[in-house]
Amino acid sequence: MNVTRLKEILFTHVVKGVVFSKGLSNGETLTNLQGTSLSITSGADGVKVNHVKVVTADVPATNGVIHVIDTVIMPK
């Protein structure tokens, strides 16, 4: 198991702070814990993060909020 690669993948999916969907806007860019950008788009086909569809938004967690996506975003 490559722990370093697993950490990179995990950090690609996490941003600092609590970001609810109401606080996001179309075309916005967030920086993840990996230090790369996540692009937010909103349109007729729903909300996407880096072209990956958000299937459930605003799931509260004890340490933030979760937005469920339908695909793993792989770091470059």
BELGI-V929487 format. One record per residue. N is the residue number from 0. D_CENTER is the distance of its C-alpha to the mean C-alpha in whole Angstrom. Layout:
n/d_center
N/D_CENTER
N/D_CENTER
This chain:
n/d_center
0/24
1/22
2/21
3/20
4/18
5/16
6/15
7/14
8/11
9/10
10/10
11/8
12/5
13/6
14/7
15/11
16/12
17/12
18/10
19/11
20/11
21/14
22/14
23/11
24/14
25/14
26/14
27/12
28/10
29/8
30/9
31/8
32/10
33/12
34/13
35/11
36/10
37/7
38/9
39/9
40/12
41/14
42/17
43/19
44/17
45/14
46/11
47/9
48/6
49/8
50/11
51/9
52/10
53/9
54/12
55/12
56/10
57/12
58/13
59/15
60/15
61/17
62/15
63/12
64/11
65/9
66/7
67/8
68/8
69/11
70/11
71/10
72/8
73/11
74/12
75/15
